[in-house]
């Protein structure tokens, strides 16, 4: 759907052992044969023998989850996939998928999560933490709403983010990403379309917010 697998294949040529390669199968392609064919196509475009993480993009109630997960497990057995993940799954959907697994665990759930969008804290995040399922937070910068010129509805939130940025000497984006990383079992995948942004985002993992700073952001964005 993103149309980027061939570009990724070009980019990782010669450095495969240094990168973690992840891709997805569309929610409209979750029959057994479709999953297997989609994985083979992704492997060809990526020019790799094995994907480190293969994810179901979204749940499809029209396809038995056991059929889909059976295909995912067979991909692991065939050496084409190392780990199985899902994306945009609710707690109930994740429980269903886990109950269908026979040999391999579901290791991750990629969902919307950032300082502004915190719905998963009600149920999904605690469930994943208890069951050793990593949350992969997409849009961790609220599609740019938490970066250089924050687009926040409440003045209190803006002021808190700017205060922590000043205290740490880090950018608003770095503080926002580090807040995600402060959660147990959460990693973030920010978009970057410039080398400068990639470097800035990577540096978000080079420090830790204090418990007081995390608490102040929690309260300001509650």
C-alpha positions in Angstrom: 0.0 0.0 0.0 2.8 2.4 0.8 4.7 1.6 -2.3 8.1 1.7 -0.6 9.3 -1.8 -0.4 11.5 -1.6 -3.5 13.0 1.7 -2.2 13.8 0.0 1.1 15.3 -2.9 -0.8 17.7 -0.4 -2.6 18.5 1.3 0.7 19.5 -1.8 2.7 21.5 -3.4 -0.1 24.8 -4.4 1.4 23.8 -3.6 5.0 21.1 -6.2 5.6 22.8 -7.5 8.8 22.6 -4.0 10.3 18.9 -3.3 10.0 15.6 -4.7 11.2 13.2 -5.1 8.3 9.5 -5.0 8.9 6.5 -5.0 6.5 2.8 -5.7 6.4 0.1 -7.6 4.7 -3.0 -5.7 3.8 -6.2 -6.4 5.8 -7.9 -7.2 2.5 -5.4 -10.0 1.7 -5.8 -12.3 4.8 -6.8 -15.6 3.3 -4.1 -18.2 3.6 -3.0 -18.2 0.0 -3.1 -14.4 -0.1 -0.9 -14.0 2.9 1.7 -16.4 1.5 1.7 -14.7 -1.9 1.9 -11.2 -0.4 4.9 -12.3 1.8 6.7 -13.7 -1.3 6.1 -10.5 -3.2 7.4 -8.4 -0.3 10.5 -10.5 -0.1 11.2 -10.0 -3.8 10.7 -6.3 -3.6 12.8 -6.0 -0.4 15.4 -8.3 -1.9 15.8 -10.2 1.3 15.4 -13.9 2.3 13.6 -13.2 5.5 11.6 -10.3 7.0 12.4 -9.7 10.7 8.8 -8.6 11.4 5.7 -9.3 9.3 2.5 -7.6 10.5 -1.2 -7.8 9.7 -2.2 -4.3 8.8 -5.7 -4.4 10.2 -8.2 -6.9 11.4 -10.7 -8.4 8.9 -13.8 -9.9 10.4 -14.7 -11.6 7.1 -11.7 -13.9 7.3 -11.3 -16.5 10.1 -8.4 -15.3 12.3 -7.2 -18.9 12.6 -6.7 -19.1 8.8 -4.6 -15.9 8.8 -2.5 -16.7 11.8 -1.9 -20.2 10.5 -0.4 -18.7 7.4 1.7 -16.3 9.5 3.1 -19.2 11.5 3.8 -21.2 8.4 5.9 -18.3 7.1 8.0 -18.4 10.3 8.4 -22.2 9.9 9.5 -21.6 6.3 12.2 -19.2 7.4 10.6 -16.3 5.5 9.6 -14.3 8.7 11.2 -14.1 12.1 8.5 -12.5 14.2 4.7 -12.1 13.8 3.0 -8.8 14.6 -0.4 -7.1 14.1 -1.5 -3.5 13.6 -4.5 -1.6 14.6 -5.9 -4.5 16.7 -8.1 -3.8 19.7 -7.6 -5.8 22.9 -10.4 -8.2 21.9 -9.0 -8.7 18.4 -5.5 -9.3 19.8 -6.8 -11.9 22.3 -8.6 -13.6 19.4 -5.4 -13.7 17.3 -3.3 -14.9 20.3 -5.8 -17.8 20.9 -5.4 -18.9 17.3 -1.6 -19.3 17.6 -0.2 -22.8 17.9 3.5 -22.5 17.7 4.7 -18.8 17.7 3.8 -15.7 19.7 2.5 -12.4 18.5 5.3 -10.0 19.5 3.9 -6.6 18.6 0.8 -4.4 17.9 1.4 -1.2 15.9 -1.2 1.4 16.9 -1.7 5.2 17.1 -0.1 6.5 20.3 1.3 9.9 21.3 1.0 12.6 23.9 -2.3 13.7 22.4 -3.8 10.3 21.4 -3.7 8.1 24.5 -6.8 6.0 24.2 -4.8 2.7 24.4 -3.8 3.5 28.0 -7.3 2.6 29.1 -7.1 -1.1 28.1 -4.8 -2.1 25.3 -1.5 -0.8 26.6 -1.8 -2.5 30.1 -2.9 -5.7 28.3 0.1 -5.7 26.0 2.5 -4.9 28.9 1.1 -7.8 30.9 1.4 -10.2 27.9 4.8 -9.2 26.6 3.5 -7.6 23.4 5.5 -4.6 22.2 3.5 -1.5 21.3 4.8 0.1 18.1 3.6 3.7 18.3 2.8 5.2 14.9 2.3 8.9 14.5 4.2 9.5 17.7 4.6 13.2 16.8 0.8 13.6 16.1 1.5 14.1 12.4 3.7 17.2 13.2 1.4 18.6 15.9 4.1 18.1 18.5 7.1 19.4 16.6 8.6 22.9 16.0 5.3 24.7 16.0 3.0 22.6 18.2 -0.6 22.6 17.1 -2.2 21.9 20.5 -5.7 22.9 21.6 -4.8 23.6 25.1 -2.3 26.3 26.2 -1.4 24.2 29.3 -0.1 21.3 27.1 1.9 23.6 24.9 3.5 25.3 27.9 4.4 22.0 29.5 6.0 20.6 26.4 8.0 23.7 25.9 9.1 23.8 29.5 10.4 20.2 29.4 12.1 21.0 26.1 13.9 23.9 27.8 14.9 21.9 30.9 16.4 19.1 28.8 17.9 21.1 26.0 16.1 18.8 23.6 13.7 19.6 20.8 9.9 19.3 21.2 10.0 16.3 18.9 12.7 14.6 20.9 10.8 15.2 24.2 7.6 13.8 22.6 9.4 10.7 21.3 11.2 10.1 24.6 7.8 10.4 26.4 6.7 7.4 24.3 9.8 5.5 25.1 9.3 6.1 28.8 6.4 3.7 28.7 7.2 0.1 29.4 7.2 -2.0 26.2 6.7 0.9 23.8 8.8 1.8 20.8 8.1 4.6 18.3 8.3 4.9 14.5 8.3 8.6 13.6 8.0 9.6 10.0 11.0 11.5 8.6 11.5 13.0 5.1 14.8 14.7 5.7 18.2 13.4 6.9 18.0 16.1 9.6 14.8 14.7 10.9 16.2 11.2 11.0 19.1 12.3 13.1 16.9 14.4 15.4 14.6 11.5 15.9 17.4 9.0 16.6 18.8 11.4 19.2 15.5 11.1 21.1 16.7 7.8 22.6 19.9 9.3 24.0 18.4 10.7 27.2 15.7 9.9 29.7 13.0 12.2 31.0 12.9 12.4 34.8 9.8 10.9 36.5 8.7 14.4 37.4 8.9 15.5 33.8 7.0 12.5 32.6 4.3 13.2 35.2 4.0 16.9 34.2 3.5 15.9 30.6 1.0 13.2 31.6 -1.0 15.7 33.6 -0.9 18.5 31.0 -2.0 16.2 28.2 -4.5 14.1 30.2 
